[in-house]
């Protein structure tokens, strides 16, 4: 857990480096997430860091909160964003830093196998913090894209890739589709030049390419036509069309590049 907490802290520091120098007006810059500003990305992270802490220290209270919030269905995250639109940038930044540090302090010394509730199925604490790393990276990508900044890929991408692969069946469930039985081999080029692999080496269906491209696709931060992945087989192809590493409803994904739209 201490290693996961350290990676979460490092991912958070990357976002801090993006938003800390921004003047107040720049917090209103639209991001690629439809209807969301830079400030909404930060309030989203701060809010759900807080509810993650509640899921750990007060699971019964979290269950009550979850039932209240899920009344809003798919609109829940958008309502969180709108409810915090008027918070000044300095207060929003302080809230985000406080919420993230509280989560790190809460999780770093606990049992990684401890079960915690969430808005869907419960999960291990290790999976919960891995999901926070993924969310932080993905929403950080939205901010970076809004600012026109290219971020340096890190070894922390392995967390996002692993989560995206583990969520294969969920991606089909979210889209109300049956998961194909075919195993899939995933081979990704890590930032340090080594290779990360998942699945049986002999599998006919395969996904291969750069780890960054894979992570951008499974977090739905890029359209499939914008990444250089080699996708072989019907099962692999159908998965890459709907892949999502995040919980909740199937996301709309990013639009295809203009030249590729039909």
N, C-alpha and C positions, 0 to 999 in steps of 0.2 A: 504494500500500500504506500510505503514511503516513496518508492520509485514512481508510482503512478501520480502521487501528489506532486512530486517534483516536476514531472512532465506537464501536469496541469498548470503549475505555476509558470513554467517556461512558456507555454502556449499563451497564457494570459499576459505575460510580459511583452510578447510580440504585438498584441492588440494595444496595450498601453503605449507602446512606441508609436503606433499609428495615430491614436486619438489624443495623446497628451499635448502635442503642440498645436492642436486645432483651435482656432478662435471660435467663439460661440456660433457665429453664422454658419460655419462649415459643418456643424453637427446636424444641420438641416439638409445636407446634400442627399439626394435620392440614391439608393443603392439598387443593384439589379433585382433584389426581391421586391416584387410589385407592391407599391404603396408604402414601402418601408424606407425611412431615412437612416442615416448613420446613428442617430440617437436611439432609434428603435432597436437596432442591433445590440446596443449596449444595455438598454433597459431589459431586453429579452434575456440576455445572459445573466444579468444581476437578479432578475426575478426568479429564474429557474435554478440558479445557484442556491437561492434562499429556500425554495421548496425542496431541493435535494437535501439540504441540511435538516429540514423538518422531517423528511422521509426517514432519515437516519435516527434522529434523537426523539422523535415523537410520531411514530408510524400511525398510531390511532388518529392523532390530530390531522395528519396528512390525508388519511382516508376520508375524513370529513371534508377537508378542503377540496380533494379531488372530486368528490361527488357534487359539490357546489359548482366547481368550475366547468365540469364536463357537461353541464346543462347547456353551455354555450356551444358545444360541439366543435366543429372545425374553426369557428370564429374566435376561440379562446386566445390563441397567441396574438391575434390582431387586436383584441380588446385590451390585452396587457400593454401593447404598444401605445394605443390611443390614450389609455388612462395615465400614461407617464409622459405625454407629449409636452406638457407645460413645465416639467422639471428643468431648472437651469442646468447648463452643461456641467458646471463645477460640482453641483450636487449629484448629478447623474454619475459622473466619474468617481466621486467618493463612494457612492452607493455600490457601484460595480466592484471597486477595489475591496471594500469592506465585505461584501457578500462572498467574493471569491476567496479571500483570506479565511473567512469563517469556515467555508467548505473545506479548504485544505487542512486547517487545524482540526476540524471535526473528523476527517477521514484518515489522516496519515498514519495513525497508530492503531487502527481497528482491524478486525479480522476480515480479510478480503472475501471470505466465503459468506459473511453475514448477509442475510436476505433483507432487502429493502423494497417497499412498495413503490410503484410509479404509476403514470397515467394509463399504462397498459399492463402487461404482466409484471409481476415482481421480478427482481434480478439480484444477482450478487452485488455486494458493494464494489468489488473490483470492476464489474461490468458497468455499474452506475458511474464511476469516476472515468472509465474509458469513454463512456457516452458523453460526459462533460468535456473531455478533451476533443472529441469529434465535433461537438456543437461549437466549442470555442474556435476551433480551426475553421469550420465552415462559415460561421458568422464573421470571423476575422477576414475570410476571403471576400465576403460581400463588401466589407469596409475597404479592403485593399482595392477591389475592383472599382468602387465608387471614387476612390482617390487616384486611380491610375497607377497604383504601386505594384511592382512585382516582388513577391516575397520569396525568400530563399527556402527551398524545401529542406526539411530536417528528418532525422530518423523517427520522429514522433508520428510521421505518416503511417508507420506500421500499425499503430493503434486504430487509425481510421480505416485502413485497408482490412484489418482483421475483423473489425466490427461490420464493415460492409459485406464481407464474405459470410460472416455468421448470420447476417440478416437476410440471406437469400430467400429462405422460405417465407419470412415475414413480408418481403417485397411482393410476393405472389398473393399472400393473404390480403394485404392492403388493397390490392387491385382485384380481389375476388376471383382469382385464377388458381388453378391447380398447379402445384409445383412439380415440374418434370422430375422423373426418377434419375435421370442421367447425372453421374458425378461430373464435376468440372475441375479442371486443373487451372490454377492461377499462378502465373509467373511474372513477378514485377521487379523492375530494376530499381533498387534502393538509391537514395541520394548519395551514398558513399560508394556506389558502383557494384555492390554485391547484389545477389539475387534473393528475393523472398518468394517462397513457394507455399501453396496450399493445395490440397486435393491429391488424388492418386496420379502418379507420373504417367500411367498408361491411359488415362481418360481421353476419349476422343474429342470431347468438347473442351475448349481451352480459351483462356483470356490471357494475353501477354502484352507487356509494354511497360511504360514508365509508371512508377508508383504514384507520382503526382497526378498524371492523367487519370489513373484509376480512381484515386480519391476524389478528384473533382467530379467524376461521373457519378460515383455512388452517393455523394452528398448532394447531387443534382445542382452543382455549381457550374457545370458545362454541359452542353448538348453532346450527344454521342458523336455527332459529325465534327465536333471541335477537338476531339482527343485522338491521339495516334495509338489506339489499342488494336491488337490483332485478335479478332474474335472468330472462333472456329466452332461450327456446330449449331444446330437449332436451339438446343437448351441454353447454350452460352449467349446466343444472340437474343433470345427472348428475355433472358435475365437482364442483360445490359440495357434493354429498352425501358425497364421499369425499376432498376436497382435503386434502393434507398437505404442508407445506413441509419436513418433516424426513425424514431417511433412515431406513431400517429398515422393520419390519413395519407394516402398516396399523394405525393406532391405533383404539381403540374410540370415540374422540370423546367429547364431553360429552353427558350425557343431555338429552333435550328438557325444556323447562319442564313442570312437573307438569300444568298445565292442558292441555298439548298432547299428552300421552302417550295412546296408544291401548291 
